[in-house]
């Protein structure tokens, strides 16, 4: 077996020898990259209203539950979702906006809340539900994007609980995937694109909801001014 | 019930025409495959049709992948630099043996006796699981299809839905036997739940995971994994240590390139607008996920494929499996006959090349060259063109071998070559053929059965008998005709 560095050098040598026909200096590479054909649809054509309608429609096709609300009514909407979930133990990221917590929603009797200031995996595994923010919604595919910031939660927090409630603001919803990439040119180190609850079609191509990720995806769409 | 197959090692596999026979005689298997393929194809067709810019996306994807390959060395070095800066460790493996050893060494450093895995075809390419087992490490697959295969002692027959050849009652039988669930029904929902319960404790308890990669991003040093079930997210999030095995060709120049790839991949692979989960991570993140992260970059003959102008496009592949779903040959045979983890049209060109054309030479012939694979390929790999190129190479290998004189096909073509080169010989052969074949031609003008090697044709189709007179003979007999146009 080769020494580790030897393999690295050997592979790169082989690649270089194999691509002698191609431009090798950085300036030419950048130029070639910039000249790549990109005639696909970048910007959506829908009105703001139609864009949100499509987002909701797509989410529902994935079997996600969606409700709409206003910024003022958000805490009450969260409370209603929690009450309807049938779950009792919840977790939330440490950066959950204080405004969401102003009403009694977060102290309703019978609910147990654990804010993630470094919860252990075992503690998160005990939780039945999680409430988080999101970074973006993409209506074309009904996708919600998490960058796992302070209000979106660590990856494990959004994964173990069986019920995930996402608070998505209307101003965060774009129509196309390229619009998401245009909005976030400096990517976060961690990204999770979520399109509906966990699913599989491995047995006879029958789509079954809920394998390992959350089996229930609920979304509150907040009509802020975009 | 035993429907197991030899491990998918192209070095040991039978040639395709022989390997395919058990499948063709197994109506249940063919039915399972055809059903799955029909479902995917219907969904894919609907979702591709709704995408007005599908061809533009294909053109962009093809160009991005070609550009990445043309500049592969630079982009890999950039990936290595950025990934390392973010706390990851990059290893380079020239071949399968080296990749297996690197991974085993990492597992030994972790004192790991068990490891959980996200579905990775590349790990099957290097036969990782048997190697780990032999060295005292139990590898647990976590993708539902992979569990079915692992528990059932089966091999994958498709790169996206690897257990599509197994139906629900067969899954029930495997799970009932291996998980000790006697009362399990064959309801896919119940079967899926059984898998969820079976794996939950493993996710929470096993601190080391192995994944593949759908994309490596040079610009950021990130890795992207595309999945449906959440087993990927579990493996990427819960363990202490993460090892990613990726072919060197998986690199994309920039994060933004995903806007093209993700739109094409899910639609092509499973007929969804977007797969449920796509995860991207960059080195290690304090307080979130594995704190030790390794990438093993695998060459294993990819750089040799890169060196050949026409064949280089093979490496553009993003493993969506649209080509096998569209292939009329795959639909009839399923994946096992290809004797490789990569079946279908892409496998027919990739496998022999990974084997340096020393094995799997029958695969370039496992195609009718109808071009359906090229038409659906989201990165526009001209598979028929590469198939023809590889066929030419196989024929070249056979040139100069004495054994060729015993091959009826070769001898027949040499004789044809001679006859076609002279009008006199050709006409003589026609007359002889008319007499010879006349003995077998029935009253309806068709030959229904021929003896000896001729039977290879007539056992599956009839042959029209030679006419009593050729065009040439008729023309000569007809003599000069008055020219009607002349004044």
Contacts between the chains, C-beta under 8 A, distances in Angstrom:
chain1	res1	chain2	res2	distance
A	1	B	97	7.1
A	1	B	98	5.9
A	1	B	101	6.2
A	2	B	94	6.3
A	2	B	98	6.8
A	4	B	91	6.7
A	4	B	92	7.1
A	4	B	102	8.0
A	7	B	92	4.7
A	7	B	93	6.4
A	7	B	94	4.6
A	7	B	98	6.2
A	8	B	92	4.0
A	10	B	94	5.7
A	11	B	92	5.3
A	11	B	94	5.9
A	11	B	248	6.8
A	11	B	297	7.4
A	11	B	299	4.7
A	11	B	303	6.4
A	12	B	73	5.3
A	12	B	76	7.3
A	12	B	77	7.1
A	14	B	299	7.0
A	14	B	303	3.8
A	14	B	304	7.6
A	14	B	307	7.8
A	15	B	72	5.1
A	15	B	73	4.3
A	15	B	76	7.2
A	15	B	248	7.3
A	15	B	303	5.2
A	15	B	306	6.4
A	16	B	73	5.1
A	17	B	307	6.8
A	18	B	303	5.4
A	18	B	304	7.5
A	18	B	306	4.0
A	18	B	307	3.6
A	19	B	69	7.6
A	19	B	70	5.8
A	19	B	71	7.2
A	19	B	72	6.2
A	19	B	73	6.6
A	19	B	306	6.5
A	21	B	70	8.0
A	21	B	309	7.3
A	22	B	70	3.8
A	22	B	71	6.4
A	23	B	70	7.4
A	23	B	71	7.4
A	24	B	71	7.9
A	24	B	74	7.5
A	26	B	74	7.3
A	29	B	71	5.2
A	29	B	74	6.3
A	32	B	67	6.1
A	32	B	70	7.7
A	32	B	71	7.7
A	33	B	67	6.2
A	33	B	253	5.8
A	33	B	254	7.7
A	36	B	60	6.7
A	36	B	63	4.6
A	36	B	64	5.9
A	36	B	67	6.0
A	37	B	56	7.8
A	37	B	59	5.3
A	37	B	60	5.7
A	37	B	63	5.4
A	38	B	56	8.0
A	38	B	60	5.2
A	38	B	260	7.8
A	39	B	53	7.4
A	39	B	56	4.2
A	39	B	59	6.8
A	39	B	60	7.2
A	40	B	53	4.3
A	40	B	56	4.0
A	40	B	57	4.7
A	40	B	60	5.6
A	40	B	260	6.9
A	40	B	263	7.9
A	41	B	52	6.8
A	41	B	53	4.4
A	41	B	56	7.5
A	58	B	273	7.2
A	62	B	276	7.8
A	118	B	287	7.2
A	121	B	204	6.6
A	121	B	238	6.4
A	122	B	204	7.9
A	125	B	204	6.5
A	140	B	273	7.1
A	141	B	263	7.9
A	141	B	266	8.0
A	141	B	273	4.1
A	141	B	274	3.9
A	142	B	273	6.8
A	142	B	274	7.2
A	143	B	274	5.1
A	148	B	285	7.9
A	148	B	288	6.4
A	154	B	287	6.7
A	154	B	288	4.5
A	154	B	289	7.9
A	155	B	233	6.8
A	155	B	236	7.3
A	155	B	237	4.5
A	155	B	279	7.8
A	155	B	288	5.6
A	155	B	289	5.7
A	156	B	237	4.8
A	156	B	238	6.5
A	156	B	288	7.4
A	156	B	289	7.4
A	159	B	230	6.8
A	159	B	233	5.2
A	159	B	234	6.7
A	159	B	237	5.7
A	177	B	259	5.0
A	177	B	262	6.3
A	177	B	263	5.6
A	178	B	259	4.5
A	180	B	259	7.4
A	181	B	255	7.3
A	181	B	256	4.7
A	181	B	258	7.1
A	181	B	259	4.4
A	185	B	256	7.3
A	187	B	220	6.0
A	187	B	222	7.3
A	187	B	255	4.6
A	187	B	280	7.6
A	189	B	86	6.6
A	189	B	220	7.7
A	189	B	222	7.1
A	189	B	281	6.9
A	189	B	282	3.8
A	189	B	283	7.3
A	189	B	285	5.8
A	190	B	280	6.9
A	190	B	281	5.5
A	190	B	282	7.0
A	190	B	285	5.7
A	190	B	288	6.6
A	190	B	289	7.7
A	191	B	278	7.8
A	191	B	279	7.4
A	191	B	280	4.2
A	192	B	233	7.1
A	192	B	277	6.7
A	192	B	278	7.2
A	192	B	279	5.4
A	192	B	280	7.6
A	193	B	262	7.3
A	193	B	274	6.8
A	193	B	277	7.0
A	193	B	278	4.1
A	193	B	279	7.9
A	194	B	276	6.9
A	194	B	277	6.2
A	195	B	272	7.4
A	195	B	273	7.1
A	195	B	274	3.9
A	195	B	275	6.5
A	195	B	276	5.4
A	195	B	277	7.6
A	196	B	276	5.3
A	197	B	276	6.9
A	198	B	228	7.3
A	198	B	229	5.7
A	198	B	230	4.0
A	198	B	276	5.8
A	198	B	277	7.1
A	199	B	228	5.4
A	199	B	229	7.0
A	199	B	276	5.1
A	200	B	144	4.9
A	200	B	192	6.0
A	200	B	228	5.6
A	200	B	229	4.9
A	201	B	161	7.0
A	201	B	228	7.3
A	201	B	270	6.5
A	202	B	143	7.4
A	202	B	144	4.2
A	202	B	145	4.0
A	202	B	148	7.1
A	202	B	161	5.9
A	202	B	163	5.9
A	203	B	144	7.3
A	203	B	148	7.8
A	203	B	163	7.8
A	203	B	168	5.4
A	203	B	171	5.6
A	203	B	188	4.2
A	203	B	191	5.8
A	203	B	192	7.0
A	204	B	32	7.7
A	204	B	35	6.7
A	204	B	36	6.8
A	204	B	167	6.0
A	204	B	168	5.5
A	204	B	188	6.5
A	205	B	35	7.3
A	205	B	36	5.0
A	205	B	39	3.9
A	205	B	40	6.4
A	205	B	161	7.1
A	205	B	164	7.3
A	206	B	188	4.7
A	208	B	188	5.4
A	208	B	189	5.4
A	208	B	192	4.5
A	210	B	192	7.5
A	210	B	196	7.6
A	211	B	144	6.3
A	211	B	192	5.8
A	211	B	195	7.0
A	211	B	196	5.8
A	211	B	228	7.6
A	211	B	229	3.8
A	211	B	230	5.9
A	211	B	231	6.9
A	212	B	142	7.6
A	212	B	196	6.2
A	212	B	199	6.8
A	212	B	200	7.7
A	212	B	203	7.2
A	212	B	229	5.4
A	212	B	230	3.7
A	212	B	231	4.8
A	212	B	233	7.4
A	212	B	234	5.3
A	213	B	229	7.0
A	213	B	230	2.7
A	213	B	233	5.9
A	213	B	234	7.9
A	213	B	276	7.2
A	213	B	277	6.4
A	214	B	230	7.7
